[in-house]
Amino acid sequence: MSFRELGLSEPLLKAIRKKGYETPSPIQAKAIPLVLEGKDVLASAQTGTGKTAGFTLPLLHFLSENPKQKYRPIRALILTPTRELAAQVHTNVKEYSEFLNIRSAVIFGGVNQKPQIATIRKGVDVLIATPGRLIDLHNQGALSLKRIEIFVLDEADRMLDMGFLRDIERVMTLMPDKRQNLLFSATFSKDIKKLAYSILNNPVQVETARQNTAVEVIDQKVYRVAKGKKIGLIIKLISEGNWKQVLVFTRTKHGANKLCKKMISAGITAAAIHGNKSQGARTKALAGFKNGSVRVLVATDIAARGIDIPLLPHVINFELPNVSEDYVHRIGRTGRAGAEGQALSLVSADETSYLKAIEKLIGESIEVEIVEGFEPDPNASTKPIKPGQNRNQNRGRRTNNRNSNNKGSGNNRNSNRNHSRNRNRNKDSKRN
């Protein structure tokens, strides 16, 4: 099947050819005709499958074939969870609309809002946004969503993970009831389906592969290692392998910063990207990683959303994610477009249960290797680290234990955990 057979206009076909694409990916072949028919679509597609073009191309086709008022009200809204993903989607929209009379803009937090407002006031057909900045500018009267005809919720699973459900519900109230809705997600969890059926009208479900299937061309390997020797091992692997482009995942922002500093001390150019970094720093780090001036990009899961490197050769899990599906998202950033990729995981004793859950999810055992001098600690506890646990929380728990009796200390710990989760969720929401 060709893109022409999907019914796309000639200007779009010209832009597609310019990007070097000849045939649509499975998700594009399935989703584009349905979107062109005006149907609501619930689509599941893994990272690197071309899903962005799956909604961008038919969206642009519809808008260009049905031009509206000269002052250009916002007619299509694409909502994404992170700044990086918003910027990446906007880049794709601009590339595909090169030969169309379509204007687009992107808005997200962490940068000056004045240029964003100025662009919107000049007239915008397609707006790509993160929830926080979108609602903020709407509350200021800087934009209106009353003329939205197509609404796209991208990376819906990550939206829920980041606690954006209320923001999504708020955005829904700002748009007209009559519109086309498209929801794209890496997984079809119960929560995603619940969200989908509160947004979509008689949706057509599209799924291109078995849920959570790991990319077959990716060479996966586990290095069993003592927790305290992980940094030494990862530096050894990257240095001796002379790897030039490596995406490394950590669980925490603090861990990303620490690892990045160790890399630089070892003579490896590295940069960290996470929610506490300014937008300028994140953009600079990503640009350096893409142009080769930065060999290693150390990222948290949320910050890495939207990173699009066509031929990324190496992904390393410095720490395994405690949510198995995130492993699939991580390693899916290599081995794209049929290219070979390598995904390595450094696994300490306390991550054993995470590894077992991941192997169960992907339906296979991952090859294990032990490097001499970096052997795992046979006496280490296999009890997993609790999500969100860090030094500050541990200090708080010890203080609570000293100041409370045994019966009350458990309640204090639970209270601290809940307070920490809510505080972090609020921070993430404001950031985006």
N, C-alpha and C positions, 0 to 999 in steps of 0.2 A: 504493500500500500504506500502511496505517496501523499505528501501534504496537500497536493492539488486535489486528490480524490476526497479529502476531508471536507472540501467546500470552502476553503479559505480564499480571500481576495488576492488579486495579483500583487498589490503593494506588500502584503504580508509574505507572500511567497518569495518576493524579491529580497526581503529582509532575512528570511530563513536561509535562502541560498547564500547570501552574503556571510552569514555566520557559519556556513559550511555544512549545514544539515541537509540530508537527502531524504531520509525516511523517518516517520514518527516513531517514538518509543511506544511500548505497549500501553502505558497510561495515557499518552497523548492520543493514540489511535482510538481508545475507548471513550475518553472524556470529551474530546473536542466536538464530535458530532452531537453529543447530548447537550452540551452547553449551547451550541449553535441552534438547537431546536428549542431553546428557552427553558429547558427542564432544570429543576433543582438537582444538584449532584452531591452525593456523599462518596468521596473517593479516598482510598487507602493506597499509599505508595511510599516505598522506602526512599531514603535519601539517595540522590544521584540518579533518579529514574526519569528526570525531565518533567516532573509534575508542575513546575512553575509555568512552563510553556503550555501545559495542559489547560490552564485557566486563562493565562495571559493572551494567547493567540485568539481564541474565540471571543473573549471580552473585547479586544481591540477591533475585531471584525465587526461585531455588533454595533459598537459606538461609531465607527467610521461609516457604516452603511445606514445609520440612522442619526444624522447630525441634528443638533438641537440649537438653542438660542446662541446668539453671538457672544453673550457675556459668559458663556461656559460655566454653568453650575457644575458642581461635583456630581458626576453620574455613576461612577464606579468607585467603590471603596474596597481596598485590600488591607485587611488587618493582620498584623504579624506580631509575634511575641517579643522579638528583640530588634535592636537598632541595626545590627549587622544583617539580619535577614531582610529587614525593610529596605536597606540600602541595596542589597543584592537584587531583590525583586524589582526595585525602581530601575536599576541598570538594565535588567531584561526588558522591562516595559519600554524604555527609551530605545533600545536596540531594535525591538520588533516594530515599533511605531515610527521608525526613521522616515519611511516614505508615506506616512499618513498625516493628516491634519489633526493630530491628537496632542494635547498637552498633559503632562503628568508631573506630579510633585511627591516628595517624601517628607514626612514629619516624624520626629522622634525626640525624646528628651536628651538632656546632657549637653545640648548646644543652644546657642542664642535662638530664640523663637522669632525675632523680628524679621529675618530674611525669609523664614517659612511663611509668615503671615503675608509679607509683601508678594510672594509668589502666588499664594492662593487668591489674593485680591485681584490679580491680573487675569484670573480665569484658569481653572484646571478641570480637565475631563476625568482623569484617573488620579486618585489619592491613595498613596501607600502610607500606612501609619502604624505606630505602636499605640496601645490603648491609653496610656497615661497622658501623652502629649495631645492625642486627639480629643479626649474629654476636656483637657485643660483649655485648649484653644476654642472649643465649642462653648465652654462656659464663659469665655471672654467675648463671645460674639464674633470671633474671627473667621468662623466657617459655619456652613449649614449643610446638613445631611438630608434635607427634605426632598431633594431631587434624585436621590440614589436609585438607580435602576438595577445595578448588579452589586451584590455584596459577597466578598470572598473572605472566608476565615481560613488562614493558612497556618499550618503546624498547630492544629487544634489541640492535640495531645499535650504539647508543651505549654500552650496557653493555660490549660487546666493545672498542669504541674506547677506553674508559676503563680497560681492563685488569682488569675484574671477573670474568673467566672462572673463576678459582680460587674466588672468593667464591660464585659461582653454584653451582659444583660442591659446595662445602661446604654450602650451604643445602639442596641436593638430598638430601644424606645425613641431614638432620635431619627430613625429612618422611616420612610413610608411603608405601610404594610404590603403594598403591591410591589414586588421586586423579585428578581431572580437571586437565589442563594446557592453558593458553592462552598462546601466544607472539605478541606483536605487534611488528612492526618496520617501519621505513620502506622497507627494501630486503630483497631476498631474495638476498644474496650467498652465496658458497660457504661462508663461515664461519658465517653465520646458519643455513643449512640443516644444516650439520654439528652445530651446537649444538641445533637443533630436534629432530633425530632422535635425540639422546642424552637428550632430556627427554620428548618427546611419544610417545604410543602410537597408531599408525595414524592420524595426524592428517589432517584435512581442510584443504586449502590454500585460502585465500580471498585474492583480489587484486581490488581495485576499479578499478584503472586501469593503464595501461602503466607499467612500472617507471621511476621517476625522471622522469616527465613534469612539466614546469613548469606551474604554474597558468596557464591561458590568459587569464584576465581581468587578469593582472598586467602592467603596463606596465614593460618592462625597458629600461634604458638604461645605456650605459657612458660615463663621462667619462675620456678620456685626459688624464693630467696628470703633471707632474713630481713625483717622490716628495716633494720638500721643499715642494711647494705644496699638498699634499692638505688640510692643516688649514685653510688659508685658503679653499680652495674649498668645503669642507663647511660652514664657517661662513657663507660667502656664500650658498650654496644654501638653507640653513635660515632664515637671516635674511631674505633677499629674498623667499623663498617664504612667509614667515610660517607655517611649518609648526609645528603645536602638539604633535604626537606622532610621534616618530621613533625607531626602533630602529636602532642603529648597531653593526655587528660589526667587531671587531678580532681579529687573530690571537693577541695576547698580553695578559696581565694588565697588564704595564708600559705597553703601548700604550693600553690602555683608560683607565688612570689619567691618562696624559699628555694624551690627547685630551679627557677630561672636564674637566681643569683649564683647558685652552685655551678650551673652550666657555664655562665659567663666567666666565673673564676677558673674554670677548666679550659678556657679558650674556645668555647663554642658560642657562637652568636645566637642569642635567644631573646625572646620577648614573652611577657605574660599578658593574657587577655582575660578579663573577668569584670564583674559588675562594679567593682570599686574603681576601676580605671576610667579616666575621663574619655569622652568620645574621641577627642583628638588623639589620645594615646592608643586607643583601640584601633582606630583607622590607620595610624602610622605603623603599628605592629603588624596588622594584617597586610598592608601594602608591602612592607619589608619582607614578609614571609612569601608573598606571591612573586616578588621580583628577585628573590634569592639572596638578598643582603642579610636576611635572618634565617638561619638554618633550622632553628627549633622554635615552634610556637607552643607555649604551655597554656592550656585553657581549661576552664570549668565547662561543664555540660551546657549550661544556659548560654554562656558567652560564645560558645562554638557554634550555636545555632545560626545558620546563614553563611557560614564559611564555605565557599564553593571553589575548590581547587580541582580542576579537571583531571589531572594525572598525579595525584598525591600518592607517593610510593610507600610511605610508612606512617602507621598510627601506633602509638604506644599507650597502653593503659598503665600509667604509673601506679594508679590505684584502681581496683575494679569498682564499678558503680554498684550501689546497693539495690538498684532497680535493674533487673535483668534486661529489660527491653532497651535500656540506655546503651548497653553493650553493643547491640545490633546497630543502633543509630551511630555510635562512635566508629565502629569498624567499617560502616558503610561509606565513610568518607574517603576510603581508598578502594581500589579495584573498580573504578567507575568506567563506564563506556567500554567494557570488555577488557580493560587494561589489568595487568596483574598488580596486586598490592599485598602488603604484608602488615598484619596486625599482631602486635606482641603485647603480652600482659605480664607485669611483674606482680606475682602473687605471694603474699606472706601468709603465715599460719592463720591469722585472724580473718582472712578473706576466703577461707576454704568453702564456707557455706555459700558465698556469693558465686564462686566458680561452679559449684555443683548445680546451682539454680540456672546459671547461664547455659551449661551443657545440656541441661534438661530442656531448656527453651529452644535451643538450636538443633536439638536432636542428634548431637554427636559429641564425642570426647575430643578434647583439644590436646594436641601433642605437648608433652611436658619435657623441659630440659633444665638441667642444673649446671651452672657454670662454676668451675673450680675456684675456690676463694670467696664465693658468694653463696655458699650453701645455706639452706633454710635452718633456722634454729629448732632443734628437736624438742626443746623444752618450752617453746613459746605456746601461749594459749591460743586455742582455735576459736575462742569466743569472739564473735564479730563486733566491730566498733559500731556503736549506735549512730544513726544518721544525725548530723549536726553537732556531734560531740566534739568539744575542743577544750583547750586549756582553761579558758575563762569560765566555761560551764563547770569544769571539774573543780576549779577553785571555789565557785559558788556553792557546789554541793558539799565540799568539805566544810565550808563555813556554816552551812545550814546544819550539818550533822553535829558540829560542835555546839551550836546554840539551841538545838532542839532535842527533845527526847526521841527515842526510837520510833514511837508511834507517829509523831508528827513529821519526822524527816521525810518519809515517803511522799506525803502530801506536798511538802515544800519542793521536792525534786520535780514532781509532776507539774506543779505550778510554774517552776522555772523553765521547764521544757516548753510548755505551752506559750509562755510569754515570749521566749526566744523565737519560736516558730512564727508567731504572729508578727513580731517586730521585724524579722527577716523578710517575711512575705510583704509587709508594707513597704519596706525599703526597696525591694525589687520592683514593686508596682510603681513607686514614685520615680524610680530610675528610668523606667521605660516610657 
